[in-house]
Amino acid sequence: MNTTDEREASDIEELLPWHAAGTLGHGDAQRVEAALAKDPELARRYELVREELAQTIYLNETLGAPSPRAMAALLTKIDAEPARRPAASLNPVARIGEFFAALSPRTLAWSASAATLAILLQAGLIAGILLNEKSSSGYETAAVPSSAGDKGDYVLIRFQPQASAADITKYLETNKLSIAAGPSAGGLYRVRIAGSKLPQADAARIIKTLQIDPVVGLIVPTK
Amino acid sequence: MQTTSDEVLIGRIASGDRLAMQALFARHHVRVYRFVLRPVRNEATAEDLISDVFLDVWRQAGKFEGRSTVSTWMLSIARFKTLSQLRRRGEEELDAETAGAIEDHADDPEVALAKKDKGAVLRQCLSKLSAEHREIVDLVYYHEKSVEEVAGIVGIPEATVKTRMFYARKKLSELLKEQGVDRGWP
């Protein structure tokens, strides 16, 4: 083996840990695969790397997880932070507000009429979904799929934008709820309301109770 | 299920969305906790550190430019805070008191070897690596960070990342050999 070959072999050997972890780029991964295929000694050393990978994961997984105190401490610190003025580039609501402020009164009046129509249309759609729920088994979105196969009973909730994290946490704790997934692109969370499937009448009663809280913007059952 | 990306959550956090902060915390806090627990070796201190890390995320989300992944960015913050904490404590080396605070999940090497549990011996030797070597091993194997990402988190050149990982593995082989496990490498 000449010096260039030795350097190449050394380079490849140094990449083995990343190859085992699956974090190499496509080109490097192909180089390593090719070298492993033709060099049995390198393949044997690669098995040593894989053992190290497995035991490092095992060791870290035995470290446990933090208590809920960490989340509570974070929320307390965030609540103590000064109210922030949202960055214009990141806050579409602020940008929309600025846009309307710049319109003339006449344009604004026409815009308001159009907006009212849009809201009525949206309200009709939501009412339709909720009414259909009585005859069908529930509401489902592509982003927040149904709980088919799960033992628990779930709902989809969109919280009010002005509700603080502390408000929502309190709401979840008070009602013994847990967030199972989300948020989806539409801000919907899949929330578990019971550990087992409830009769439809019981689920409807619980949902009626849950939607009274002001933190809730929208709540619908899932399939 | 399609979940909101970390980058989208950071955008919402920058706008003051506390729920997005909770979602990001739920997604990453265990890994960040384990990353800081190893060097500080105290659960309560590690919990304080992760709430500080996520508070920094809350404060700096508007400045996040996406030049690294969110998890890499958070591990960089976590590493900085951990080193600051260790400097404040002035005790980078494990003392007897804190050693007792972390449960040892691996058998003593000789006991493990007697049981012919090579995995347990390997874990014991991993936990005997220096802080520098253990950090890079964890970042590569457990946190699944690329060479470039490790370089960014630790603040060293990419070539040094590779050689440091190589020497960490070499040291591991030496420790294993001392315990009677000859891997035939290096």
Contacts between the chains, C-beta under 8 A, distances in Angstrom:
chain1	res1	chain2	res2	distance
A	13	B	166	7.6
A	14	B	162	4.3
A	14	B	163	7.3
A	14	B	165	7.1
A	14	B	166	5.3
A	15	B	162	7.5
A	17	B	140	5.0
A	17	B	141	6.7
A	17	B	165	5.6
A	17	B	169	7.2
A	18	B	140	6.4
A	18	B	146	6.5
A	18	B	147	6.2
A	20	B	141	7.7
A	21	B	140	5.9
A	21	B	141	5.9
A	21	B	144	5.3
A	22	B	144	7.1
A	23	B	140	7.6
A	23	B	144	5.5
A	23	B	145	6.6
A	23	B	146	4.4
A	23	B	147	8.0
A	23	B	149	7.9
A	24	B	146	7.5
A	25	B	146	7.9
A	44	B	184	7.7
A	45	B	185	5.5
A	48	B	183	5.5
A	48	B	185	6.1
A	49	B	169	7.6
A	51	B	118	7.7
A	51	B	119	7.5
A	51	B	122	6.3
A	52	B	122	6.9
A	52	B	126	7.5
A	52	B	137	7.3
A	52	B	141	6.6
A	52	B	169	6.8
A	52	B	172	6.8
A	53	B	141	4.7
A	54	B	119	7.4
A	55	B	119	5.5
A	55	B	122	4.4
A	55	B	123	4.9
A	55	B	126	6.2
A	56	B	126	6.1
A	56	B	137	5.8
A	56	B	138	6.5
A	56	B	141	3.9
A	56	B	142	5.4
A	57	B	141	6.6
A	57	B	142	5.7
A	58	B	119	7.2
A	58	B	123	6.4
A	59	B	105	7.4
A	59	B	106	7.4
A	59	B	123	4.9
A	59	B	126	5.8
A	59	B	127	6.7
A	60	B	34	5.2
A	60	B	138	6.5
A	60	B	142	4.5
A	62	B	105	4.1
A	63	B	33	7.8
A	63	B	34	4.6
A	63	B	37	5.6
A	63	B	38	7.3
A	64	B	43	7.6
A	65	B	29	8.0
A	65	B	30	4.8
A	65	B	33	6.6
A	66	B	29	6.3
A	66	B	30	7.1
A	66	B	33	4.5
A	66	B	43	7.5
A	66	B	46	6.9
A	66	B	47	4.8
A	66	B	50	6.2
A	67	B	43	8.0
A	67	B	47	6.5
A	69	B	47	5.9
A	70	B	29	6.5
A	70	B	33	7.2
A	70	B	47	4.3
A	70	B	50	5.3
A	70	B	51	5.2
A	71	B	22	7.4
A	71	B	25	6.1
A	71	B	29	7.4
A	71	B	51	7.8
A	73	B	47	7.2
A	73	B	48	7.1
A	73	B	51	4.1
A	74	B	21	7.7
A	74	B	25	6.5
A	74	B	50	7.9
A	74	B	51	4.2
A	74	B	54	5.1
A	74	B	55	6.2
A	74	B	58	8.0
A	75	B	18	7.6
A	75	B	22	7.9
A	77	B	51	6.4
A	77	B	55	4.9
A	78	B	18	6.3
A	78	B	21	6.8
A	78	B	55	6.8
A	78	B	58	5.6
A	81	B	55	7.9
A	81	B	58	7.1
A	81	B	59	7.4
A	83	B	16	7.9
A	84	B	16	5.2
A	86	B	14	7.5
A	86	B	15	4.5
A	86	B	16	5.5
A	87	B	14	5.8
A	87	B	15	7.0
A	87	B	62	4.9
A	90	B	11	5.5
A	90	B	14	4.7
A	90	B	15	5.0
A	90	B	62	6.6
A	91	B	15	4.5
A	142	B	2	7.4
A	143	B	1	7.0
A	143	B	2	5.1
A	144	B	1	6.6
A	145	B	1	5.4
A	159	B	19	6.4
A	163	B	19	7.7
A	164	B	18	5.5
A	165	B	18	3.2
A	165	B	19	5.7
A	165	B	21	6.3
A	165	B	22	5.3
A	166	B	18	7.6
A	168	B	18	7.9
A	168	B	19	6.0
A	168	B	22	7.6
A	169	B	22	7.4
A	179	B	26	7.6
A	181	B	1	5.7
A	181	B	3	7.1
A	182	B	3	7.5
A	182	B	4	7.7
A	182	B	23	7.5
A	183	B	4	5.6
A	183	B	19	7.2
A	183	B	20	7.6
A	183	B	23	6.3
A	184	B	2	7.1
A	184	B	3	7.9
A	184	B	4	7.1
A	185	B	2	7.7
A	185	B	4	6.8
